[in-house]
């Protein structure tokens, strides 16, 4: 599954949790959507500056932790095979 498909699936699943879930499930789904929606807009070239800033901060954090190489953007990497 490519990243775009994964993100779409995650958005759909978490939106459904908002419809069917408890307050605890709602809070978790909202948190996931707060990441997945900006990522979706960036991947589809419809991002706001806020979306870009959010993903930039996440990318910088992943680089600081050594999980993403400097000069690399996590959502532009090829998936592991």
Secondary structure by P-SEA (a helix, b strand, c coil): ccaaaaaaaaaaaaaaaaacccaaaaaaaaaaaacaaaaaaaaaccccaaaaaaaaaaaaaaaaacccccccccccccccc
